[in-house]
Amino acid sequence: MEIRVLRYFLTVVREESITKASEVLHITQPTLSRQLAQMEEEIGVKLFDRGTRKIRLTNEGILLRRRAEEILQLVDKTEKELVEQEEQVEGRVSIGCGEIASVQLLPKLIQNFHQKYPLVTFDLFTATADLVREQMDKGLLDLGLLLEPIEMGKYDFIRLDMKERWVVLMPPDDPLVAKESVTAGDLTRRPLILPRRMQVQSELASWFGNYYKNLNVLFTSNLSTNGAVMVSQGLAYSLVIEGAVPFWDSSKIACRPLYPSLTATSVLAWKREQPFSLAVTKFVECAKYFLDHA
């Protein structure tokens, strides 16, 4: 399976037409059709349902589209890294992170690095620690700012000093706003939104103790922002890390810390023995020094 043909395939998917795709690619329609037919024959599956107006993907075609996008993203990233040179560091550093307080450390770190290497740019990808780690494993992200607990066996990392505090989100007129903090008993039988990550749910289960079996979990959510929309409409209370809360509209969302206090730590991680570009290598060196002296 050639990279060139994968690009052809994704162009056809985007244009939903071999005719339009051939115009975009500047090749003849018969040539493009032949290339796609050869790919289907090599793989041994049908990729398209060819209708009268639009080409639609089969289930196998949908899977190939997802994988092809990942492959080409990695190819493009690798090509950019190979053209970087020692005497003039340039390129892109990709960092995955969640909606956590430790993100506040990134601006100063990036600013210091950018002053020394002004040709380096950055790509920030926001997701849960599990998804960020998955993207790191595929080589699509260079570093991850990860909320623990998470399995770190194949990563090098710096554990950050900043504590991540758990809070409960609620509407500003909710009766629990009158309390300085919220206990497990306060949340029993109330509709809740819990994090989607199973390891994090286990941490919360330990905090709830015997109350856990009586919880009314209405939603799970992978990031706190969409859960906050549900909270603002009075559907449920959401248990989240406090990181993003200061940037929300306090007239729509209120929060109170848990009692007893529940905190977590986070790490800046990168895959062990992963070949990195010069820009990423320099950034890791800078991060180690900056965070050790912060």
Wavefront OBJ file of the C-alpha trace (Angstrom):
o trace
v 0.000 0.000 0.000
v 1.698 3.183 -1.221
v 1.561 6.535 0.553
v 0.688 8.182 -2.765
v -2.360 5.944 -3.218
v -3.488 6.601 0.356
v -3.485 10.309 -0.488
v -5.558 9.534 -3.586
v -7.986 7.528 -1.445
v -8.472 10.328 1.096
v -8.998 12.880 -1.673
v -11.785 10.739 -3.164
v -13.331 10.383 0.297
v -13.234 14.144 0.820
v -14.612 15.016 -2.623
v -17.119 12.082 -2.651
v -16.448 11.792 -6.380
v -13.694 10.273 -8.515
v -14.240 12.956 -11.152
v -13.792 15.831 -8.680
v -10.876 14.083 -6.967
v -9.057 13.574 -10.282
v -9.341 17.305 -10.953
v -7.938 18.157 -7.523
v -5.091 15.653 -7.938
v -4.401 16.676 -11.564
v -4.559 13.103 -12.861
v -6.978 11.497 -15.281
v -10.140 9.852 -14.027
v -9.263 6.420 -15.541
v -5.850 6.516 -13.851
v -7.389 7.338 -10.474
v -10.070 4.650 -10.842
v -7.407 2.089 -11.755
v -5.270 2.991 -8.740
v -8.233 2.610 -6.374
v -9.281 -0.692 -7.954
v -5.727 -2.030 -7.578
v -5.698 -1.003 -3.920
v -8.992 -2.813 -3.279
v -7.597 -5.886 -5.027
v -4.363 -5.811 -3.003
v -6.190 -5.411 0.304
v -8.897 -7.888 -0.627
v -11.858 -5.797 0.514
v -14.372 -3.431 -1.058
v -13.763 0.147 0.082
v -16.495 2.065 -1.746
v -20.200 1.780 -2.451
v -20.306 3.532 -5.814
v -23.675 5.252 -6.084
v -25.055 7.294 -8.933
v -24.160 10.642 -7.374
v -21.738 10.168 -4.491
v -19.165 7.587 -3.533
v -19.742 6.293 -0.030
v -17.425 4.230 2.146
v -18.065 0.668 3.235
v -17.290 -0.268 6.856
v -13.846 -1.384 5.694
v -13.418 1.922 3.892
v -14.264 3.852 7.064
v -11.586 1.926 8.963
v -9.006 2.573 6.232
v -9.855 6.282 6.188
v -9.161 6.545 9.931
v -5.880 4.639 9.661
v -4.823 6.479 6.488
v -5.284 9.843 8.209
v -3.083 8.683 11.094
v -0.449 7.248 8.735
v -0.233 10.370 6.590
v -0.147 12.625 9.633
v 2.820 10.616 10.901
v 4.499 10.669 7.468
v 4.128 14.447 7.193
v 5.446 14.911 10.723
v 8.454 12.680 10.001
v 9.290 14.492 6.751
v 9.334 17.826 8.580
v 11.590 16.428 11.301
v 14.104 15.017 8.790
v 14.764 18.407 7.217
v 15.678 20.063 10.520
v 19.358 20.836 11.071
v 21.517 21.300 14.156
v 22.725 24.787 13.326
v 19.214 26.193 13.040
v 16.612 24.449 15.176
v 13.169 24.600 13.637
v 10.087 22.443 13.425
v 7.069 21.754 15.584
v 6.659 20.373 19.099
v 3.301 18.713 19.739
v 2.020 18.534 23.321
v -1.107 16.778 24.536
v -2.774 17.934 27.737
v -6.016 17.805 29.653
v -8.011 20.576 31.295
v -5.757 20.625 34.359
v -4.077 23.269 36.480
v -0.585 22.193 35.403
v -1.228 23.655 31.955
v -0.451 26.995 33.641
v 3.221 25.947 33.643
v 3.345 25.677 29.857
v 3.224 29.385 28.859
v 6.399 30.323 30.734
v 8.174 27.146 29.606
v 7.240 27.733 25.962
v 8.103 31.424 26.194
v 11.611 30.655 27.504
v 12.159 28.046 24.808
v 10.804 30.262 22.030
v 13.205 33.064 22.934
v 16.113 30.686 22.303
v 14.611 28.852 19.308
v 12.218 31.311 17.611
v 11.660 29.105 14.537
v 10.037 26.319 16.556
v 6.225 26.300 16.686
v 3.849 24.334 18.898
v 0.724 22.226 18.529
v -1.510 21.796 21.596
v -3.900 18.827 21.633
v -6.517 18.707 24.399
v -7.811 15.321 25.536
v -7.820 12.909 28.456
v -4.574 11.321 29.624
v -5.548 7.973 28.059
v -6.111 9.494 24.607
v -2.986 11.650 24.838
v -0.930 8.580 25.731
v -2.457 6.668 22.798
v -1.426 9.478 20.430
v 2.074 9.463 21.938
v 2.339 5.708 21.378
v 1.436 6.197 17.715
v 4.079 8.908 17.344
v 1.467 11.591 16.667
v 2.275 13.564 19.832
v 5.738 14.289 21.212
v 4.921 14.992 24.852
v 1.960 14.705 27.152
v 0.893 16.579 30.254
v -0.898 13.696 31.945
v -3.143 13.547 34.994
v -2.302 10.629 37.274
v -3.038 7.824 37.962
v -1.744 6.446 34.665
v 0.592 3.614 33.714
v 4.023 5.142 33.047
v 6.128 2.018 32.434
v 7.344 2.982 28.945
v 7.710 6.727 29.439
v 10.254 9.115 30.850
v 8.613 11.899 32.804
v 8.881 14.807 35.198
v 6.368 14.778 38.049
v 5.096 18.306 38.592
v 4.809 19.979 41.988
v 1.445 21.606 41.281
v -1.491 19.803 42.928
v -4.656 19.150 40.959
v -7.705 19.652 43.219
v -11.033 17.868 42.734
v -14.181 20.002 42.919
v -17.927 19.665 42.308
v -19.589 21.838 39.650
v -23.139 23.077 40.220
v -25.438 25.934 39.160
v -24.829 29.182 41.087
v -28.263 29.001 42.746
v -27.855 25.416 43.987
v -28.277 24.862 47.766
v -24.809 23.265 47.981
v -23.242 26.616 47.030
v -23.885 27.726 50.619
v -21.392 25.122 51.855
v -17.642 25.757 51.959
v -17.005 22.199 50.763
v -18.979 19.148 49.690
v -18.898 15.709 51.301
v -19.654 12.292 49.865
v -22.892 12.254 51.811
v -23.988 15.532 50.195
v -23.759 13.892 46.770
v -25.527 10.640 47.579
v -28.483 10.024 45.237
v -27.979 13.344 43.445
v -27.486 13.047 39.639
v -23.759 13.061 38.933
v -21.329 13.358 36.047
v -18.168 11.303 36.591
v -14.969 11.246 34.530
v -14.891 8.621 31.807
v -11.410 7.303 32.700
v -11.719 4.080 34.697
v -8.538 4.697 36.714
v -9.856 8.085 37.797
v -13.243 6.569 38.661
v -11.396 4.147 40.944
v -9.781 7.082 42.748
v -13.183 8.689 43.246
v -14.690 5.390 44.377
v -12.093 5.237 47.158
v -12.971 8.796 48.190
v -16.724 8.040 48.260
v -16.179 4.880 50.311
v -19.444 3.236 51.354
v -21.451 6.000 49.669
v -20.253 4.857 46.234
v -22.868 2.108 45.891
v -25.643 4.701 46.262
v -24.414 7.111 43.597
v -26.779 8.215 40.831
v -24.415 8.539 37.841
v -26.348 10.170 35.006
v -23.386 10.887 32.699
v -19.735 10.123 32.211
v -17.644 12.708 30.374
v -14.099 12.651 29.018
v -13.518 16.407 29.448
v -15.051 18.809 31.913
v -16.220 21.583 29.580
v -19.118 19.727 27.946
v -20.092 18.314 31.325
v -20.267 21.886 32.608
v -22.895 22.650 29.959
v -25.070 19.912 31.474
v -24.439 21.334 34.927
v -25.434 24.843 33.858
v -28.810 23.471 32.766
v -29.379 21.810 36.136
v -29.115 18.225 34.863
v -26.394 16.997 37.213
v -23.418 17.771 39.425
v -20.008 17.179 37.877
v -16.844 16.014 39.637
v -13.844 17.506 37.858
v -10.283 18.655 38.285
v -10.338 22.379 39.022
v -7.905 23.347 36.229
v -10.330 24.878 33.720
v -12.854 26.279 36.211
v -11.289 29.786 36.589
v -11.872 30.429 32.864
v -15.625 29.690 32.927
v -18.488 32.116 33.479
v -19.102 32.205 37.243
v -22.655 33.437 36.630
v -23.439 30.043 35.082
v -21.179 27.630 36.973
v -20.162 27.455 40.637
v -17.797 24.979 42.242
v -16.943 23.746 45.716
v -14.009 21.564 46.775
v -14.477 18.057 48.093
v -14.127 17.307 51.792
v -11.990 15.522 52.781
v -9.806 17.156 50.147
v -8.959 14.996 47.130
v -5.946 15.955 45.019
v -3.963 14.437 42.174
v -0.591 14.967 40.547
v 0.375 15.312 36.902
v 3.460 14.541 34.847
v 5.111 15.864 31.716
v 5.959 12.676 29.828
v 7.548 11.495 26.591
v 7.999 7.986 25.219
v 11.216 6.256 26.256
v 13.684 5.431 23.434
v 11.535 7.309 20.923
v 13.546 8.980 18.119
v 12.637 12.657 18.316
v 13.320 15.631 16.099
v 15.999 18.082 17.160
v 13.329 20.598 18.152
v 11.639 18.107 20.487
v 14.955 16.958 21.940
v 15.899 20.555 22.739
v 12.475 21.206 24.222
v 12.751 18.192 26.559
v 16.153 19.452 27.713
v 14.707 22.904 28.324
v 11.695 21.455 30.181
v 13.906 19.416 32.511
v 15.942 22.481 33.440
v 12.961 24.844 33.701
v 10.837 22.544 35.857
v 13.765 21.665 38.125
v 14.337 25.359 38.774
v 10.733 26.595 38.747
l 1 2 3 4 5 6 7 8 9 10 11 12 13 14 15 16 17 18 19 20 21 22 23 24 25 26 27 28 29 30 31 32 33 34 35 36 37 38 39 40 41 42 43 44 45 46 47 48 49 50 51 52 53 54 55 56 57 58 59 60 61 62 63 64 65 66 67 68 69 70 71 72 73 74 75 76 77 78 79 80 81 82 83 84 85 86 87 88 89 90 91 92 93 94 95 96 97 98 99 100 101 102 103 104 105 106 107 108 109 110 111 112 113 114 115 116 117 118 119 120 121 122 123 124 125 126 127 128 129 130 131 132 133 134 135 136 137 138 139 140 141 142 143 144 145 146 147 148 149 150 151 152 153 154 155 156 157 158 159 160 161 162 163 164 165 166 167 168 169 170 171 172 173 174 175 176 177 178 179 180 181 182 183 184 185 186 187 188 189 190 191 192 193 194 195 196 197 198 199 200 201 202 203 204 205 206 207 208 209 210 211 212 213 214 215 216 217 218 219 220 221 222 223 224 225 226 227 228 229 230 231 232 233 234 235 236 237 238 239 240 241 242 243 244 245 246 247 248 249 250 251 252 253 254 255 256 257 258 259 260 261 262 263 264 265 266 267 268 269 270 271 272 273 274 275 276 277 278 279 280 281 282 283 284 285 286 287 288 289 290 291 292 293 294
